[in-house]
Amino acid sequence: MYSSLERILEESGKSGQPFWKVVQAEDCHEENISEEASFARMAGMYASMKASVAGYENGMSSASGLVGKEAGILHRRIEKKEMLAGDFVSSVMEKALKVAACNACMRRIVAAPTAGSCGVLPAVLISYQEKTNCSDDKMVEGLYVAAGIGGVIGQRASLSGAQGGCQAEIGSASAMAAGALAYLDGGGNMEIVNACALALKGLLGLACDPVAGLVEVPCVKRNVIGAVNAVTSCDMARAGIVSKIPADEVIDAMHTIGAKMPVEIRETGIGGLAGTKTGQKIARAMKDNRPQGL
């Protein structure tokens, strides 16, 4: 796996291959598989992402009762044409909630890069495919772009909330989605890495503070923030807005910030929102096996 986005760009420039193809070649080398096998595996992941969106059921609820119905609630506002956001962003928001709810309700999802951030990438990519009618093969190429970005973040920083806070989960997922979207929308290599940098910069320092230690509150709604952040970051990059701090340095900054975060806001369920009066009340109720109302 590449340890820097700059290295991927260098290899792309030297070989003449697009970003996604450079990432695929590295995957084939590491896994000792053919291009066809690698592509088929990635296509399977995209199919599973689609299934996680389709698998959402209105009225579903997690075992705790804390989350599950949010996508259905938002859908009713969308149907009434009351959304301030446009159709595309509304679609992204709804899908992010659907997939994150499926995770909380023990349905099958793709951890991209983690279960807690599973709604970001499918929400952005599937909404884009619906908007543009591009092929599944093209979407798989976008997934390679996302994977390359995620791999670099994993090498240089962390993808774990316990190690780096939620910036390492939702932040990383948002950066991955932004870069993939920039590629799918016709962006070149620099637009890919700028979209990635802009997305990650916007979520630096994000705490991981799950209430009662469950990947539910505020995790499900944070998937929406990560997904929408990816869209706006892509649009800025495609417009020609450049991150003044290079993407690799942004990732390094995330690593430094994560290392300095108090343990209370690194997935321990102690500080942040988990430490509020209401958060503690919910945690006590969970210990007493008393489901919470939505």
C-alpha positions in Angstrom: 0.0 0.0 0.0 1.3 3.5 -0.9 2.4 5.6 2.1 1.6 8.9 0.4 -0.7 10.4 -2.1 2.2 12.2 -3.7 3.7 8.7 -4.5 0.5 7.7 -6.2 0.6 10.9 -8.3 4.2 10.3 -9.2 3.5 6.7 -10.3 0.5 7.9 -12.3 2.6 10.5 -14.0 5.4 8.1 -14.8 3.3 5.2 -16.0 0.6 7.3 -17.7 -2.0 5.3 -15.8 -5.0 7.0 -14.0 -5.1 7.2 -10.2 -7.4 4.3 -9.9 -5.3 2.0 -12.0 -2.2 2.7 -10.0 -4.1 1.7 -6.8 -5.4 -1.4 -8.5 -1.9 -2.4 -9.6 -0.7 -2.1 -6.1 -3.6 -4.2 -4.8 -2.8 -6.9 -7.4 0.8 -6.9 -6.3 0.1 -7.1 -2.6 -2.6 -9.7 -2.9 -0.9 -11.7 -5.7 -4.1 -11.7 -7.8 -5.0 -10.8 -11.3 -6.5 -7.5 -12.4 -9.7 -9.3 -13.2 -9.9 -10.9 -9.7 -9.2 -7.6 -8.0 -11.8 -5.8 -10.0 -14.4 -8.5 -9.3 -13.7 -8.3 -5.6 -14.2 -4.5 -5.7 -17.3 -4.8 -7.7 -18.7 -7.2 -5.1 -18.1 -4.5 -2.5 -20.0 -2.0 -4.5 -22.9 -4.4 -5.0 -22.9 -4.9 -1.2 -23.1 -1.1 -0.7 -26.1 -1.0 -3.0 -27.7 -3.8 -1.0 -27.2 -2.0 2.3 -29.1 1.0 0.9 -31.9 -1.3 -0.4 -31.9 -3.2 2.8 -33.2 -0.3 4.9 -36.7 -0.7 6.2 -38.9 2.2 7.3 -39.5 1.9 11.0 -36.5 -0.2 11.8 -34.9 0.4 15.1 -31.6 -0.7 16.8 -31.8 -2.9 19.8 -31.2 0.1 22.1 -34.0 2.0 20.5 -31.7 5.0 20.0 -31.5 5.1 16.2 -33.0 3.5 13.1 -35.9 5.6 12.0 -34.1 8.8 10.9 -33.9 8.0 7.2 -37.7 7.4 7.1 -38.3 10.7 8.9 -36.0 12.6 6.4 -37.7 10.8 3.5 -41.0 12.3 4.4 -39.6 15.8 4.3 -38.0 15.0 0.9 -41.3 13.7 -0.5 -43.0 16.9 0.6 -40.4 19.0 -1.3 -39.5 20.8 1.9 -35.8 20.2 1.8 -33.6 23.3 1.7 -30.9 21.1 0.2 -31.1 20.2 -3.5 -32.2 16.8 -4.8 -28.7 15.4 -5.0 -27.6 16.4 -1.5 -31.0 15.2 -0.1 -30.4 11.9 -1.7 -26.9 11.7 -0.2 -28.3 12.6 3.3 -31.0 9.9 3.1 -28.7 7.2 2.0 -26.1 8.0 4.6 -28.8 7.6 7.3 -30.0 4.4 5.7 -26.7 2.6 5.6 -25.6 3.8 9.1 -28.9 2.6 10.5 -28.4 -0.8 8.9 -25.1 -1.0 10.7 -26.7 -0.1 14.0 -29.5 -2.7 13.3 -27.0 -5.5 12.6 -27.6 -5.6 8.9 -24.9 -6.2 6.4 -22.7 -3.2 5.4 -19.3 -2.5 4.0 -16.9 -1.0 6.5 -15.5 1.8 4.3 -13.2 2.4 6.1 -15.0 1.4 9.3 -18.5 0.2 10.3 -19.1 3.5 12.1 -18.5 5.5 8.9 -20.1 3.0 6.6 -22.8 5.3 5.3 -20.5 8.0 3.8 -19.0 6.4 0.7 -22.2 4.5 -0.5 -24.3 7.6 0.0 -22.1 9.7 -2.2 -21.3 7.2 -4.9 -24.7 5.6 -5.3 -26.4 9.0 -5.4 -23.9 10.1 -8.1 -24.6 7.0 -10.1 -28.4 7.6 -9.9 -27.8 11.2 -11.0 -25.6 10.4 -13.9 -26.5 6.9 -14.9 -22.8 6.0 -15.2 -21.8 2.3 -15.3 -21.1 0.0 -12.4 -17.6 -0.4 -13.8 -17.0 3.3 -13.6 -18.2 3.3 -10.0 -15.7 0.5 -9.2 -13.0 2.7 -10.5 -14.1 5.4 -8.1 -13.9 2.8 -5.3 -10.2 2.2 -6.2 -9.6 5.9 -5.8 -11.3 5.9 -2.4 -9.3 2.8 -1.4 -6.0 4.5 -2.4 -6.8 7.5 -0.2 -7.9 5.3 2.7 -4.8 3.2 2.4 -2.6 6.2 2.6 -4.5 7.6 5.6 -4.2 4.2 7.3 -0.4 4.2 6.7 0.3 7.8 7.7 -2.3 8.2 10.5 -5.2 6.0 11.6 -8.7 4.8 10.6 -9.6 3.9 14.1 -11.7 6.1 16.4 -10.1 4.6 19.4 -6.7 5.7 18.2 -7.5 9.0 16.4 -11.0 10.1 17.2 -13.9 10.3 14.8 -11.8 12.4 12.5 -10.1 9.1 11.7 -13.4 7.4 10.8 -15.9 9.9 9.5 -13.1 12.3 8.4 -11.3 9.5 6.5 -14.5 8.3 4.9 -15.3 11.9 3.8 -11.9 12.3 2.3 -12.2 9.0 0.5 -15.6 9.9 -0.9 -14.6 13.4 -1.9 -11.6 12.1 -3.9 -13.7 9.3 -5.5 -16.4 11.8 -6.4 -13.9 14.2 -7.9 -12.6 11.4 -10.1 -16.1 10.3 -11.2 -17.0 13.9 -12.0 -14.1 14.1 -14.5 -11.5 15.6 -12.2 -7.8 15.0 -12.7 -5.2 13.8 -10.1 -4.8 17.2 -8.5 -8.5 17.7 -8.1 -8.7 14.2 -6.5 -6.1 15.0 -3.8 -7.4 18.6 -3.3 -10.9 17.3 -2.7 -9.5 14.8 -0.3 -7.5 17.4 1.6 -10.4 19.9 1.8 -12.7 17.2 3.1 -10.3 16.0 5.8 -9.4 19.6 6.8 -13.1 20.3 7.5 -13.3 17.5 10.1 -9.9 17.7 11.8 -10.3 17.3 15.6 -13.6 15.5 15.5 -14.1 13.6 18.7 -15.2 10.0 18.9 -17.7 10.1 21.8 -20.4 7.4 21.3 -23.2 7.6 23.9 -23.3 4.4 26.0 -20.4 3.1 23.9 -22.7 2.3 21.0 -22.0 3.2 17.4 -25.4 5.0 17.2 -25.4 8.4 18.8 -24.0 10.7 17.4 -22.5 8.3 14.9 -25.4 7.7 12.6 -26.0 11.4 12.0 -22.3 12.1 11.6 -22.4 9.9 8.5 -24.6 12.6 6.9 -22.1 15.3 7.8 -19.2 13.3 6.3 -21.1 12.6 3.1 -22.3 16.2 2.5 -18.8 17.4 3.4 -17.4 15.2 0.7 -19.8 16.7 -1.9 -19.0 20.3 -1.0 -15.3 19.5 -1.0 -15.5 17.9 -4.4 -17.3 20.9 -5.8 -14.7 23.3 -4.4 -11.9 21.2 -5.9 -13.6 20.9 -9.3 -14.1 24.7 -9.3 -10.4 25.1 -9.0 -10.1 25.8 -5.2 -6.8 24.4 -3.9 -5.9 23.3 -0.4 -3.0 25.4 0.7 -1.9 22.5 2.8 -1.0 19.4 0.7 -3.1 16.3 1.3 -0.3 14.2 2.8 0.4 17.0 5.3 -3.2 17.3 6.2 -3.2 13.5 6.9 -0.1 14.0 9.1 -1.8 16.8 11.0 -4.7 14.5 11.6 -2.3 11.9 13.1 -0.8 14.5 15.4 -4.2 15.8 16.5 -5.4 12.2 17.2 -2.3 11.5 19.3 -3.0 14.5 21.5 -6.7 13.8 22.0 -7.6 12.9 25.6 -8.6 9.2 25.9 -12.1 10.4 27.0 -12.9 11.4 23.4 -11.4 8.4 21.7 -14.3 5.9 21.5 -14.3 5.2 25.3 -17.9 6.5 25.8 -16.7 8.7 28.6 -16.3 12.3 27.4 -17.8 14.6 24.9 -21.5 13.8 24.2 -21.2 10.6 26.0 -20.3 12.5 29.2 -23.2 14.9 29.1 -26.1 14.5 31.6 -28.3 13.0 29.0 -25.6 10.8 27.6 -24.9 9.4 31.1 -28.6 8.9 31.7 -28.9 6.9 28.5 -25.8 4.8 29.4 -27.4 3.9 32.8 -30.6 2.9 31.1 -28.7 0.7 28.7 -27.1 -1.1 31.7 -30.6 -1.6 33.1 -31.7 -3.0 29.8 -34.3 -0.2 29.3 -34.6 0.7 25.6 -34.7 4.4 24.8 -37.4 6.0 22.7 -36.4 7.6 19.4 
